[in-house]
């Protein structure tokens, strides 16, 4: 099946330098949502991918495709054609005509209608299946809306068959009362489509070539027109303004929240969660308000996420407690671990079971073995930490020399006192104790106390006393006083 995605519009109401199809929904550009669905519909066996009609911001859209193809090889199949002048949807599809396989039907999608599901599109495509070429049916996705304002209306004959689509600006008051609207998404017989597109006229209020005019042509040609509707209304909603984008974002997030709850997840408030990627949860997971999940996140059974946490591309084990305002990015957290509040796990943080990372502790590119803890104000970077290690408050691994990163190794059963600096590369032996305030520049031997401090001294001392500020009073001579002096002088 040919798939053409129309993505040439400017989106003036967005008032943005960014093309409308690159505005983000759930952390991804609108166009990426559409492309991902289209590619899954075609399947990995497809030799060619969707065709995108670009126009306004074409260079930005092409740059997005290049970057997206680095993460998903499917995007490399995508080709683009340019609509230099935006003269309507029919004119846009005409630009892709030479790239279409006439023996296959053509599915038309829109870069600003991001949430149409694969299930809905597969159902639509099936309506046009079975026959190729001119005898194929035309399948049309419609939707019944309580408020159809702004959409083209589906006009049917007395027997219920589709007669035409009338755009709202060209509709009569009777036609505007129709609730069934055209979503613009359709599957067309490509052989007939070639003739229909070339016969389009711009004699309408917008002076544009409407793709919807091919419906009347199909009726005249005797081509069957079959319709279906999406399971969810939001699947057919397009984005033209920032308020529509925000509204669709909340609708989408609420849909995700309902799916999570159906799967056994407890949400403190379904209206206050943002999933910008994929979130997989085990049973009895609890998520408090204001949490954001980005990329691919897995939360195992029994895990509890406190309010206002941000978790990105991470795997969290069973029965983990992540307290408020913690940020986790590219990390693994073992079962029964305690994180936060205000903790930060950066890329490469790999925590085993029952690890405690407390408030204002940052871990980066480090492995921490079971039953170890850093409960307060510490930085652990480029390190390997053993089991049952206690890292005191104010401890940092000095891993960067200004050019290169170096590793710190802390073996099992080590106790590190508060305010300790470990200047990498350095190793702390098993069972060692580092006294508070130590600056470690050499390996610490196992099972010994290592201390590095200046000698403590006491000196006679008289504490300074705060002096009172002297306020300068400026003498002023009034006119009255001057007059008195003059009179006195005369006497």
N, C-alpha and C positions, 0 to 999 in steps of 0.2 A: 504494500500500500504506500502510495506517495503521501507524505505529510508536509504541509506548508504552514509555516508560522508567520503571521503578519506582525511585523515589529518595527514599522517605519515611522509611526506617529511621533509627534513632538511632545504631546502632553502639556499644553500651555498652562492648564490649570494647576499643574504641579509647581509652577514658578521655580524651576530648578534647572541648573546647567546640565544635570544628569538626564539622559534619555529616560522616558517613563518606564520602559521595560527593565531598566536597571535599578529602579527603586526597590527597596528590600521589603520582603514579607517573611517573618519567622527566620530572619537572619540570612536569607538568600534573595538574589534578584528575582523579580517576577518571572523573567524569561527563563531562569534556571529551573523553576518549578515546572513550567510548561515543557521544557526540553527533557527533563528527567522522565516525565510521564510519557512523552512521545517516544523516547528511546526504549523505555520498558515495553511499550505497546508494539513496537517494531520487532523487538527481540534482538539478541546478540548475533543471530545468524544473518541479519540484514546487511547487505553489502553497502548500501548507501543510507545515510541518515536523513533527518528532516532538512528541509530547505527553509532558510529564514530570509524573509524580505526585509531589508534594512533601508533606512533613509536618514531621518534626523539622528544625529549622533552615531552614524554608521561606524566611525573609527573606534568609538568607545565600546560599541557592541562587539566588534571584531576582537578588540583587545580582551574583553571579558571571555570570549570563546577560547582564545589562545590560553589564557590562564586556567580556565575551567578544564581544558583538555589535559592539563598536566596532572590533575587529580582524578579525572574520570576519562579513560580512553575512549569511551563512547562518544564524547563530544568531538572527537577528531573526524567523525563521519559527517558532521554537519557542514553544509555549504550555505553560502550567502549570495543573494542577488540584490542589486541596488534599485530602489525606487527613487530616482533623483528628484522628481516632483511628486508630492503627495496629492494624488487626484482621486482618492477614494479606494475602497477595499477591492473593487473589481479591477481597477488599474493596478493595484499592488499585486494581485494574483496573476495578472497578465505578464508581469515581469519574470515570473517563475515558470511560465508555460513551456519553454524550450527544454527545461530540465525534467519534465514529468514523463513517466512511462505511461503511454496511452492505454496499455493493456491492464493497468492497475487503477483502482479508484483513488481519488485524492481527498484526503482529510484536511480540512482547513481549521487551524487553531489560531489563537490570538495571544501575543506576548504579554498582554495586560489582563488576561483572564487566567490566573495562576492555579486555581484549585480544582479544576476538572479532573475527576479520578480516572484511573485506568479502567476501572470497571464500567464506568459510564461510557467511555469512548469505545471500549470493546463491544458494548451493547449496541451503540450507534453504528459501528462498522459492520456488525452482523446483519443489520437491516439492508445493507447494500451488497451483501455477499452473494455468491452463487452465479452471477452473470457478469461477463466482462464486456467492455466496449459500449456501444450506443444503447444497448438494451438493458444496461444496469439501472437500478433504482437510485434515486436521490434520497439520502437519509439526512434528516434535519433534527437538530437538538433544540427543543422548545422548553419553555418553563411557564407555569402559571404563577403570576406574581400578584400580591395584594395591591402593590403600588407599581404599575408598569411604566411610570413616567420615564421618558428618555429612551425607551426601547422601541424597535420596530414591532408592529403587531402582526400576528398570524391571522390572515383572512381566509376563512374556510367557506366552501359551498354548503348548500343545504344538507348534502349527504355526508358532510364532515371531512371531505377531502380538501387538502390545502390548495387554495387558488392563487394566492400571492402574499408577499410581505410588503407592508407599507411602513415606511419610516415615519416617525412621529411628526416631523416637521411637514410632511406631505399628507398626513392623515386627516380625515374628517372627524368631527366630534363623535360620530357614531363609532368610527374605527378606534378612536382613542379610548373608548369604553371597554375595548377587548382586553382581557387579562392575560391571555396567552401571548408571550413575547418570543421574538427570535433571539437566540443567544449568539448567532453568527457562526456557530460551530456546525459544520455539515460535512457529509461525505458525498462527493460528486462523481458521476461517470466521466472520466477524463477525456474520452474521445468527443463526447458532446460538449464538454466544458470549453474546449478549444473554440468551437463555433460560437458558443454563447458569449464568451468574453469579448470576442471581436465584434459582436453585435450590440454591445452595451452602449447606452446613450447617457450624456450628462445633463439631459433636460430635466432638472429638478431644482429644488430650492437651494441646494448646496453646490450645484454645478459640478457634481462628482459622479464617478462611475461606480454605482452601487453593485456589489456582488449579489445582493438580495434580489436584484432584477432577474437573475437567471431562474428564479423559481417560476415566474410567469412563463418564461421561455420553455421550461421543462413541462409545464402544464400543456402548453400549445403543442409541444412535440410528443405528448402522450407518455412521457417518462413518469413512472410511478414515484410518488413522493411519500415517504414513510417518516413518521416522527416518533420520538421518544423523549423522555424527560429524565433529568438527574435525580438521584435519591435525595440529595440535599440541595437546597436553593443556593447556598454559598458557592457551589461548584460552578455556577454560571455567572457569577458576579465579576464584572470588569472594574478596573481601577482607573479613574480619571482625575482624581484630586487627592490631596493629603488626608482629608477627612474620610473619604471612601477607603483609602489605604488603612487608616487607623481602625476604622470600623471592621474591615475584613480581617485585620490582624487579630482583633479581640474575638471575632466569630471563629476564626481558625483555632486560636488558642483554647477557646472553650470546648471546641470539638475534640482537641487533643486531651484536655482535662477529663472529659467524659469517658474517652477511651481508657485512660489510665485508671479511673475509678472503677470502670467495668472489669478491669483486670486485677482488682484487689488493692489498689493504691489509695491511701487516705490523703486528701488534700485539705489543708486548713481553710482555703478559700479557692474554689475552682476558677474564680475570676482573676486571681493574682498569681499566675504561673506563666512563664514564657519558655517554650521549647523551641530552640532554633537549630534543629537537627533531628536526631533520633534519641529517644529516651526509653530504655528497656528496664523494667522494674520487676523484682520478685514480689512475692506476696507480703502483705503487711508492711509495706514501705509507707513512711509518713513524710510528707513534704509541707513545710510551713509556708507562710506567705512571702511573696516577693522574690522567689528563687528563679534563677535563669540557668537553663541548660543549653549548651552549645556543642555542635559537632556530634560525636557519638558518645553517649554516656550510658553506663550500666550501673544500676543500683540493685544489689542483691537483697534477698529477703530480710525483713526486720530492720532495715536501715532507716535512720531518722535524720532528716535534713532540717536544720534550724532556719529561721527567717533570714531572707536577704543574702543567701549564698549564691555564688556563681561557680558552676562546675562545667568544665569544657574537656571533651575528649579524654575521659577518665573512667576507670573501673573501680567501683567501690564494693567492698566485700559485705558479708552478712553481719547484721546487728551492729553496724557502725553508727556512731553518733557524731554528726557534723554540726557544730554549734554555730550560732548566728554570725553573719558577715564574713564567713570564710570563703577564700578563693582557691579553687583547685583546677589546675590546667595541665593536662597530659600526665596524670599521676595514677598510681595504683595504690589502693588502700586495703590492707588485710582485714580479716574478720575481727570483730569486737574492738576495733580501734576507736580512739576518741580524738576528734579534731576540733580546734578552736576553743572559744570564739576568736575571731580576727586572726585566723591562721592563713598562711599562704603556702600551698604546695605547687611548685612549678614543674616544668617539663622534666621528666626523668626521675621524679620522686617516686620511690618504690618502697612502700611500707609493708612489713610483714604483719602477722596477727598481733593484736593487743598492743599496738604502739600508741603512745600519747603525744600529740603535738598540740601545745597549748596556745594561749593568747600571744599574738605578735611574734610568732615563730615562723620562720620561712625555711623551706627545704627545697633544694634544687639539685637535680641530677645526682641523687644520693640514694643508696640502699640502706634501710634501717631494719635490723632484724627484730625478732619477736620480743615483746615485753620491755622495750626501751622507751625512754620518754625524754622530751624536752618541753617542759611545761610553761616556760616564760621567756619572752624577749630574747630569742636566739636565732642565729643564722647557721644552717648546715648546708654547705654547697660542695659539690664534687667529692663526696665522702662515702666511705663504707663503714657503717656503724654496726657493731655486733649486738648480741642479745643482752638484756638486762643492764643496759647502759643508762646512766642518769646524766643528762646534760643540763648544767645549772643555768640560772638566769644570766643574761648578758653575755653568754658564750658565743663566739663566732669562729668559723673556720676561715682563715685568711687565704683564700684559694687563688687569688688573682694577683700576679706580679706587675700588672700593667700591660703585659703582652700575652702571656700564656696562663692557662688554668692548671692547677696542680691538685693532687689528691691527698686527702687526709684519711687515714685508716685508724679506726677506734675499735679495738678488739672487745670481746665479751667481758661483762662484769666490771666495766670501768665506771668510776665516779669522777665527774668533772665539776669542780667548784665554780661558783658564780664569777662572772666577769673574766673569763679565761679566753685567751686568743691562741688558736692553734695555727701556726704559720706553716702552710703546706709547701713542699711535701713533708709530711711528718706522720709517725705511727705511735699510737698509744698502746702499750702492751696489755695483755689480759690481766684483769684484776687491779690495774693501776688506779691511783688516786691523784688527781691534779688539784692542788690547793687553790683557793679562790684568788683571783687576780693574777694568775700565772700567765706569762707569755711564753708559749712553748715553741722553741725553734729547733730542738733536737728531739729524737725519739725518746719517749718516756718508757723506762723498763717496766716489765710486768710486776705486779704485786708490790710496788713501792709507791711511796708518796713523793711526788715531784712538785717542788715549789720554786717559783721564780718571782722574787720581790725585792724591792730596795729595802735597806735596813730601816726599821722604824725608830725614830728619835723623838724626844720630847724637849722642848725649849721653853725658857721663861717667856712669858707673853702677857702683854697688857693690851686688852682689846681696845681699839680706838673708840672714842666717844663722839657721837654725832654732834657737830656744832650747829648752834642755832643760826639761822640766816638773819643778818642785819638788814632791816628795811630802811632805806634812805628816805628821809622826809624832806621834800623840797619846799623851801620857804617862798611864799608868793606875796607880792605887794599889791594890795587892791587900790583902786582909784581913790577911794575914800580916805585910805591911810595917807596917800600922797598929798591930798588936799589939806589934811590936818597938819602935816609937816610944814607946808608952805605958809599957812596962817600963823602957826607958832613962830616961825622964823621972822615974820613981819613984826610981831609984837616985840 
